[in-house]
């Protein structure tokens, strides 16, 4: 009996999807930061609201990538026809992984300041700073991953994508009720 695959039936090579493990690690780190962020902002013990922030921050991360990536890909595919959707998905996976690792690594610092200085605004300032630096890092890793695959995103397009992603992330976070005030 002959074996058939989607590639032989459709005539096109199958879409290579990225590995799930780095994505899960990135989203898990983002969830941990979301839980700590709620603690740092509200100065209260664990509650259901903390869990909602732990689920909302990874959802905001995925939503911001889901909104930004197609816009970039549509405009960018005309300049780099050899870069496919799977290249962008792999690069986005690497970026989400980096975002989660960056945010998770700062979680103990947020908890420390939430526990030792509960009335101070330093934890909110640190949370904003850590999030901004993590967003910058994730876009940088996205660009580096694309460069390893033979594409380039330099100069103004890189800066524009960073701005688009940061603004989209902030708008999605605000819409989800994740605010530092």
Secondary structure, DSSP 4 states (H G I P E B T S, - for coil): -----HHHHHSSPPP-PPPHHHHHHHHHHHHHHHHHHHHHHH-----HHHHHHHHHHHHHHHHHHHHHHHHHHHHHHTT-TT--HHHHHHHHHHHHHHHHHHHHHHHHHHHHHHHH-TT-SHHHHHHHHHHHHHHHHHHHHHHHHHHHTT----HHHHHHHHHHHHHHHHHHHHHTT----
